[in-house]
Amino acid sequence: MDFNTIIGLATVAFLAGFFDAIAGGGGLITLPALLLTGIDPVVAIGTNKFQAAAATVSAAITFARKRLVEWKEVKWLIPLAMAGGMAGALFVSWVDKRWLEAAVPVLLIGVAVYFLFTPAMRETAGKARLSIVAFSLTAAPLLGFYDGIFGPGVGSFFMIGWVLLCGLSMMRAISFTKVGNAACNIGALSVFMVKGVVVWPLAITMAIAAFAGAQLGARCAVRVGPRLIRPMIVLVCCALAIKLFSMNY
């Protein structure tokens, strides 16, 4: 792989890390870029997961430093989301992904419609229908499993769960999403590393760029708040849905 291609992929990873830290969806930017280089799809997924883990860990650390995450509140979220990611990565070659590919664009459009029209997008917390612990025990491993198998939009799905089911405020929902997403990515990545499907020089280069982009994106999210986040979530969900529809049809 020539130098210009690597620099191009690093630039893509930086932009994806910035975007993902705010609204999710970075994987639908980096994964197609990797596939366009002609490398094996499984290797592309494994390599992409490394840079995705770097971005989400970076964002999670930034939100935690802003005191938007209490680690005792995510003591179940982290291991269960990680276990789900590992399970998904283990089963990725056994599961027929066609039903996921058909369902995910519809789900993403639903997420976009919710965030576009609901009045729940606010700084303050709403009514909780599910506790943080209950969500961590039930939804987190399922979302982690999905992330290990397929992945696009998992951050948006985490987000809507925290807001709609747990009643978290927007900024707390984003910070919890990054913690859960980071755990999913690390779990799936550990399996891909054991399988030896990560191109390390490329993965490390993209990870450094994604880490930097996520740091900038997380700071922008904290500074600007829902004024930036709401339209970006809607935009990301619609873009992901369109991309997936085009890939499938």
Secondary structure as a PSIPRED ss2 file (coil, helix, strand):
# PSIPRED VFORMAT (PSIPRED V4.0)

   1 M C   1.000  0.000  0.000
   2 D C   1.000  0.000  0.000
   3 F H   0.000  1.000  0.000
   4 N H   0.000  1.000  0.000
   5 T H   0.000  1.000  0.000
   6 I H   0.000  1.000  0.000
   7 I H   0.000  1.000  0.000
   8 G H   0.000  1.000  0.000
   9 L H   0.000  1.000  0.000
  10 A H   0.000  1.000  0.000
  11 T H   0.000  1.000  0.000
  12 V H   0.000  1.000  0.000
  13 A H   0.000  1.000  0.000
  14 F H   0.000  1.000  0.000
  15 L H   0.000  1.000  0.000
  16 A H   0.000  1.000  0.000
  17 G H   0.000  1.000  0.000
  18 F H   0.000  1.000  0.000
  19 F H   0.000  1.000  0.000
  20 D H   0.000  1.000  0.000
  21 A H   0.000  1.000  0.000
  22 I H   0.000  1.000  0.000
  23 A H   0.000  1.000  0.000
  24 G C   1.000  0.000  0.000
  25 G C   1.000  0.000  0.000
  26 G C   1.000  0.000  0.000
  27 G H   0.000  1.000  0.000
  28 L H   0.000  1.000  0.000
  29 I H   0.000  1.000  0.000
  30 T H   0.000  1.000  0.000
  31 L H   0.000  1.000  0.000
  32 P H   0.000  1.000  0.000
  33 A H   0.000  1.000  0.000
  34 L H   0.000  1.000  0.000
  35 L H   0.000  1.000  0.000
  36 L H   0.000  1.000  0.000
  37 T C   1.000  0.000  0.000
  38 G C   1.000  0.000  0.000
  39 I C   1.000  0.000  0.000
  40 D C   1.000  0.000  0.000
  41 P H   0.000  1.000  0.000
  42 V H   0.000  1.000  0.000
  43 V H   0.000  1.000  0.000
  44 A H   0.000  1.000  0.000
  45 I H   0.000  1.000  0.000
  46 G H   0.000  1.000  0.000
  47 T H   0.000  1.000  0.000
  48 N H   0.000  1.000  0.000
  49 K H   0.000  1.000  0.000
  50 F H   0.000  1.000  0.000
  51 Q H   0.000  1.000  0.000
  52 A H   0.000  1.000  0.000
  53 A H   0.000  1.000  0.000
  54 A H   0.000  1.000  0.000
  55 A H   0.000  1.000  0.000
  56 T H   0.000  1.000  0.000
  57 V H   0.000  1.000  0.000
  58 S H   0.000  1.000  0.000
  59 A H   0.000  1.000  0.000
  60 A H   0.000  1.000  0.000
  61 I H   0.000  1.000  0.000
  62 T H   0.000  1.000  0.000
  63 F H   0.000  1.000  0.000
  64 A H   0.000  1.000  0.000
  65 R H   0.000  1.000  0.000
  66 K C   1.000  0.000  0.000
  67 R C   1.000  0.000  0.000
  68 L C   1.000  0.000  0.000
  69 V C   1.000  0.000  0.000
  70 E C   1.000  0.000  0.000
  71 W H   0.000  1.000  0.000
  72 K H   0.000  1.000  0.000
  73 E H   0.000  1.000  0.000
  74 V H   0.000  1.000  0.000
  75 K C   1.000  0.000  0.000
  76 W C   1.000  0.000  0.000
  77 L H   0.000  1.000  0.000
  78 I H   0.000  1.000  0.000
  79 P H   0.000  1.000  0.000
  80 L H   0.000  1.000  0.000
  81 A H   0.000  1.000  0.000
  82 M H   0.000  1.000  0.000
  83 A H   0.000  1.000  0.000
  84 G H   0.000  1.000  0.000
  85 G H   0.000  1.000  0.000
  86 M H   0.000  1.000  0.000
  87 A H   0.000  1.000  0.000
  88 G H   0.000  1.000  0.000
  89 A H   0.000  1.000  0.000
  90 L H   0.000  1.000  0.000
  91 F H   0.000  1.000  0.000
  92 V C   1.000  0.000  0.000
  93 S C   1.000  0.000  0.000
  94 W C   1.000  0.000  0.000
  95 V C   1.000  0.000  0.000
  96 D C   1.000  0.000  0.000
  97 K C   1.000  0.000  0.000
  98 R H   0.000  1.000  0.000
  99 W H   0.000  1.000  0.000
 100 L H   0.000  1.000  0.000
 101 E H   0.000  1.000  0.000
 102 A H   0.000  1.000  0.000
 103 A H   0.000  1.000  0.000
 104 V H   0.000  1.000  0.000
 105 P H   0.000  1.000  0.000
 106 V H   0.000  1.000  0.000
 107 L H   0.000  1.000  0.000
 108 L H   0.000  1.000  0.000
 109 I H   0.000  1.000  0.000
 110 G H   0.000  1.000  0.000
 111 V H   0.000  1.000  0.000
 112 A H   0.000  1.000  0.000
 113 V H   0.000  1.000  0.000
 114 Y H   0.000  1.000  0.000
 115 F H   0.000  1.000  0.000
 116 L H   0.000  1.000  0.000
 117 F H   0.000  1.000  0.000
 118 T C   1.000  0.000  0.000
 119 P C   1.000  0.000  0.000
 120 A C   1.000  0.000  0.000
 121 M C   1.000  0.000  0.000
 122 R C   1.000  0.000  0.000
 123 E C   1.000  0.000  0.000
 124 T C   1.000  0.000  0.000
 125 A C   1.000  0.000  0.000
 126 G C   1.000  0.000  0.000
 127 K C   1.000  0.000  0.000
 128 A C   1.000  0.000  0.000
 129 R C   1.000  0.000  0.000
 130 L C   1.000  0.000  0.000
 131 S C   1.000  0.000  0.000
 132 I H   0.000  1.000  0.000
 133 V H   0.000  1.000  0.000
 134 A H   0.000  1.000  0.000
 135 F H   0.000  1.000  0.000
 136 S H   0.000  1.000  0.000
 137 L H   0.000  1.000  0.000
 138 T H   0.000  1.000  0.000
 139 A H   0.000  1.000  0.000
 140 A H   0.000  1.000  0.000
 141 P H   0.000  1.000  0.000
 142 L H   0.000  1.000  0.000
 143 L H   0.000  1.000  0.000
 144 G H   0.000  1.000  0.000
 145 F H   0.000  1.000  0.000
 146 Y H   0.000  1.000  0.000
 147 D H   0.000  1.000  0.000
 148 G H   0.000  1.000  0.000
 149 I H   0.000  1.000  0.000
 150 F C   1.000  0.000  0.000
 151 G C   1.000  0.000  0.000
 152 P C   1.000  0.000  0.000
 153 G C   1.000  0.000  0.000
 154 V H   0.000  1.000  0.000
 155 G H   0.000  1.000  0.000
 156 S H   0.000  1.000  0.000
 157 F H   0.000  1.000  0.000
 158 F H   0.000  1.000  0.000
 159 M H   0.000  1.000  0.000
 160 I H   0.000  1.000  0.000
 161 G H   0.000  1.000  0.000
 162 W H   0.000  1.000  0.000
 163 V H   0.000  1.000  0.000
 164 L H   0.000  1.000  0.000
 165 L H   0.000  1.000  0.000
 166 C C   1.000  0.000  0.000
 167 G C   1.000  0.000  0.000
 168 L C   1.000  0.000  0.000
 169 S C   1.000  0.000  0.000
 170 M H   0.000  1.000  0.000
 171 M H   0.000  1.000  0.000
 172 R H   0.000  1.000  0.000
 173 A H   0.000  1.000  0.000
 174 I H   0.000  1.000  0.000
 175 S H   0.000  1.000  0.000
 176 F H   0.000  1.000  0.000
 177 T H   0.000  1.000  0.000
 178 K H   0.000  1.000  0.000
 179 V H   0.000  1.000  0.000
 180 G H   0.000  1.000  0.000
 181 N H   0.000  1.000  0.000
 182 A H   0.000  1.000  0.000
 183 A H   0.000  1.000  0.000
 184 C H   0.000  1.000  0.000
 185 N H   0.000  1.000  0.000
 186 I H   0.000  1.000  0.000
 187 G H   0.000  1.000  0.000
 188 A H   0.000  1.000  0.000
 189 L H   0.000  1.000  0.000
 190 S H   0.000  1.000  0.000
 191 V H   0.000  1.000  0.000
 192 F H   0.000  1.000  0.000
 193 M H   0.000  1.000  0.000
 194 V H   0.000  1.000  0.000
 195 K H   0.000  1.000  0.000
 196 G C   1.000  0.000  0.000
 197 V C   1.000  0.000  0.000
 198 V C   1.000  0.000  0.000
 199 V C   1.000  0.000  0.000
 200 W H   0.000  1.000  0.000
 201 P H   0.000  1.000  0.000
 202 L H   0.000  1.000  0.000
 203 A H   0.000  1.000  0.000
 204 I H   0.000  1.000  0.000
 205 T H   0.000  1.000  0.000
 206 M H   0.000  1.000  0.000
 207 A H   0.000  1.000  0.000
 208 I H   0.000  1.000  0.000
 209 A H   0.000  1.000  0.000
 210 A H   0.000  1.000  0.000
 211 F H   0.000  1.000  0.000
 212 A H   0.000  1.000  0.000
 213 G H   0.000  1.000  0.000
 214 A H   0.000  1.000  0.000
 215 Q H   0.000  1.000  0.000
 216 L H   0.000  1.000  0.000
 217 G H   0.000  1.000  0.000
 218 A H   0.000  1.000  0.000
 219 R H   0.000  1.000  0.000
 220 C H   0.000  1.000  0.000
 221 A H   0.000  1.000  0.000
 222 V H   0.000  1.000  0.000
 223 R H   0.000  1.000  0.000
 224 V H   0.000  1.000  0.000
 225 G C   1.000  0.000  0.000
 226 P H   0.000  1.000  0.000
 227 R H   0.000  1.000  0.000
 228 L H   0.000  1.000  0.000
 229 I H   0.000  1.000  0.000
 230 R H   0.000  1.000  0.000
 231 P H   0.000  1.000  0.000
 232 M H   0.000  1.000  0.000
 233 I H   0.000  1.000  0.000
 234 V H   0.000  1.000  0.000
 235 L H   0.000  1.000  0.000
 236 V H   0.000  1.000  0.000
 237 C H   0.000  1.000  0.000
 238 C H   0.000  1.000  0.000
 239 A H   0.000  1.000  0.000
 240 L H   0.000  1.000  0.000
 241 A H   0.000  1.000  0.000
 242 I H   0.000  1.000  0.000
 243 K H   0.000  1.000  0.000
 244 L H   0.000  1.000  0.000
 245 F H   0.000  1.000  0.000
 246 S H   0.000  1.000  0.000
 247 M H   0.000  1.000  0.000
 248 N H   0.000  1.000  0.000
 249 Y C   1.000  0.000  0.000
